[in-house]
Amino acid sequence: MNTPNTVSSVISSDKVNGTDVYNPAGEKLGSIDSLMIDKLSGKVRYAVMEFGGFLGIGTDRYPLPWETMKYEPNMGGYVVSLSKEQLDNAPRYANDTAPEYTDEYGRRVYDYYGVPYF
């Protein structure tokens, strides 16, 4: 049970959606659109970040391995070691063309970010 002096380490996925994502320099890269959860293990595999476009139109979705993200309370968002320039070549898709999250696709995404695929 939480008291006024404690903070829970869990959060509802609906509160994660919309949370800003920053690079270590404090530049906003985008915001979390959704989480992708492994059906068998129950672990979050990806945070899908929304970036680009204008007022949500024409934005691309970037699946970021959950392990690359760190919540930073002082920023009120997640920090990922990724520059805006690195986003140019990052795996992404348009909102209306989501890929199948197969093992092959997962390995490609994880390899891009230098994270071991499990």
C-alpha positions as a Markdown table, in Angstrom:
| # | Residue | x | y | z |
|---|---|---|---|---|
| 1 | Met | 0.0 | 0.0 | 0.0 |
| 2 | Asn | 1.3 | 3.4 | -0.9 |
| 3 | Thr | 1.5 | 6.1 | 1.7 |
| 4 | Pro | 2.1 | 9.8 | 0.9 |
| 5 | Asn | 5.8 | 9.2 | 1.3 |
| 6 | Thr | 6.1 | 6.3 | -1.1 |
| 7 | Val | 5.9 | 6.1 | -4.8 |
| 8 | Ser | 4.8 | 3.0 | -6.7 |
| 9 | Ser | 7.2 | 1.5 | -9.3 |
| 10 | Val | 4.3 | 0.3 | -11.4 |
| 11 | Ile | 2.1 | 2.3 | -13.8 |
| 12 | Ser | -0.9 | 1.7 | -15.9 |
| 13 | Ser | -0.3 | 1.5 | -19.6 |
| 14 | Asp | -2.8 | 4.2 | -20.3 |
| 15 | Lys | -0.7 | 6.6 | -18.3 |
| 16 | Val | 2.5 | 5.6 | -20.2 |
| 17 | Asn | 0.8 | 6.4 | -23.5 |
| 18 | Gly | 1.4 | 10.0 | -24.3 |
| 19 | Thr | 4.5 | 10.2 | -22.1 |
| 20 | Asp | 7.3 | 12.2 | -23.7 |
| 21 | Val | 10.6 | 10.6 | -24.8 |
| 22 | Tyr | 13.8 | 12.5 | -24.7 |
| 23 | Asn | 17.4 | 12.0 | -25.6 |
| 24 | Pro | 20.2 | 12.4 | -23.0 |
| 25 | Ala | 20.6 | 16.1 | -24.0 |
| 26 | Gly | 17.0 | 16.7 | -23.0 |
| 27 | Glu | 15.7 | 17.2 | -26.5 |
| 28 | Lys | 12.2 | 15.8 | -27.0 |
| 29 | Leu | 12.2 | 13.0 | -29.6 |
| 30 | Gly | 8.5 | 12.2 | -29.5 |
| 31 | Ser | 5.9 | 10.5 | -27.2 |
| 32 | Ile | 4.9 | 7.0 | -26.5 |
| 33 | Asp | 1.9 | 5.9 | -28.6 |
| 34 | Ser | 1.6 | 2.3 | -27.2 |
| 35 | Leu | 3.3 | -0.6 | -25.6 |
| 36 | Met | 3.9 | -4.0 | -27.2 |
| 37 | Ile | 3.7 | -6.8 | -24.7 |
| 38 | Asp | 5.0 | -10.4 | -25.2 |
| 39 | Lys | 1.9 | -12.6 | -24.8 |
| 40 | Leu | 3.8 | -15.5 | -23.3 |
| 41 | Ser | 6.1 | -13.8 | -20.8 |
| 42 | Gly | 3.9 | -10.8 | -20.1 |
| 43 | Lys | 6.9 | -8.5 | -20.4 |
| 44 | Val | 6.9 | -5.2 | -22.3 |
| 45 | Arg | 9.0 | -5.7 | -25.4 |
| 46 | Tyr | 8.6 | -2.3 | -27.1 |
| 47 | Ala | 7.5 | 1.2 | -26.4 |
| 48 | Val | 6.2 | 2.5 | -29.8 |
| 49 | Met | 7.2 | 6.1 | -30.0 |
| 50 | Glu | 5.3 | 8.6 | -32.2 |
| 51 | Phe | 7.5 | 11.1 | -34.0 |
| 52 | Gly | 7.1 | 13.6 | -36.8 |
| 53 | Gly | 4.1 | 15.0 | -38.5 |
| 54 | Phe | 1.9 | 17.8 | -37.3 |
| 55 | Leu | -0.9 | 17.5 | -34.7 |
| 56 | Gly | -0.7 | 13.7 | -35.0 |
| 57 | Ile | -1.1 | 13.7 | -38.7 |
| 58 | Gly | 1.7 | 12.1 | -40.7 |
| 59 | Thr | 3.5 | 10.8 | -37.7 |
| 60 | Asp | 5.6 | 7.7 | -37.9 |
| 61 | Arg | 5.8 | 5.0 | -35.2 |
| 62 | Tyr | 9.2 | 3.8 | -33.9 |
| 63 | Pro | 9.4 | 0.6 | -31.9 |
| 64 | Leu | 12.0 | 1.1 | -29.2 |
| 65 | Pro | 13.1 | -1.9 | -27.2 |
| 66 | Trp | 11.9 | -1.4 | -23.7 |
| 67 | Glu | 15.4 | -2.1 | -22.4 |
| 68 | Thr | 16.6 | 1.1 | -24.1 |
| 69 | Met | 14.3 | 3.3 | -22.1 |
| 70 | Lys | 14.8 | 4.7 | -18.7 |
| 71 | Tyr | 12.2 | 6.8 | -16.8 |
| 72 | Glu | 13.6 | 10.1 | -15.6 |
| 73 | Pro | 11.3 | 11.6 | -12.9 |
| 74 | Asn | 12.9 | 15.0 | -13.1 |
| 75 | Met | 11.9 | 15.2 | -16.8 |
| 76 | Gly | 8.6 | 13.5 | -16.4 |
| 77 | Gly | 9.4 | 11.2 | -19.3 |
| 78 | Tyr | 11.6 | 8.5 | -20.7 |
| 79 | Val | 15.1 | 8.9 | -21.8 |
| 80 | Val | 16.6 | 6.9 | -24.6 |
| 81 | Ser | 20.2 | 7.2 | -25.9 |
| 82 | Leu | 19.2 | 8.2 | -29.4 |
| 83 | Ser | 19.7 | 11.4 | -31.4 |
| 84 | Lys | 17.2 | 12.9 | -33.8 |
| 85 | Glu | 19.7 | 12.1 | -36.5 |
| 86 | Gln | 19.7 | 8.4 | -35.6 |
| 87 | Leu | 15.9 | 8.4 | -36.0 |
| 88 | Asp | 16.4 | 9.0 | -39.8 |
| 89 | Asn | 17.5 | 5.3 | -40.3 |
| 90 | Ala | 15.6 | 3.7 | -37.4 |
| 91 | Pro | 13.0 | 1.1 | -38.0 |
| 92 | Arg | 9.6 | 2.8 | -38.3 |
| 93 | Tyr | 6.2 | 2.6 | -39.9 |
| 94 | Ala | 3.3 | 4.8 | -40.7 |
| 95 | Asn | 0.4 | 4.7 | -38.3 |
| 96 | Asp | -1.8 | 2.8 | -40.8 |
| 97 | Thr | 0.8 | 0.2 | -41.8 |
| 98 | Ala | 1.9 | -1.5 | -38.6 |
| 99 | Pro | 4.2 | -4.5 | -39.3 |
| 100 | Glu | 3.8 | -8.0 | -37.9 |
| 101 | Tyr | 6.0 | -8.1 | -34.8 |
| 102 | Thr | 7.7 | -11.4 | -35.8 |
| 103 | Asp | 11.0 | -12.7 | -34.5 |
| 104 | Glu | 12.7 | -11.5 | -37.7 |
| 105 | Tyr | 11.3 | -8.0 | -37.3 |
| 106 | Gly | 12.2 | -8.0 | -33.6 |
| 107 | Arg | 15.8 | -9.0 | -34.3 |
| 108 | Arg | 16.1 | -6.2 | -36.9 |
| 109 | Val | 14.8 | -3.6 | -34.4 |
| 110 | Tyr | 16.9 | -4.9 | -31.5 |
| 111 | Asp | 20.0 | -5.1 | -33.7 |
| 112 | Tyr | 19.5 | -1.4 | -34.7 |
| 113 | Tyr | 19.6 | -0.3 | -31.1 |
| 114 | Gly | 22.4 | -2.8 | -30.1 |
| 115 | Val | 20.2 | -4.7 | -27.7 |
| 116 | Pro | 20.3 | -8.5 | -27.5 |
| 117 | Tyr | 17.1 | -10.0 | -28.8 |
| 118 | Phe | 15.5 | -12.5 | -26.4 |
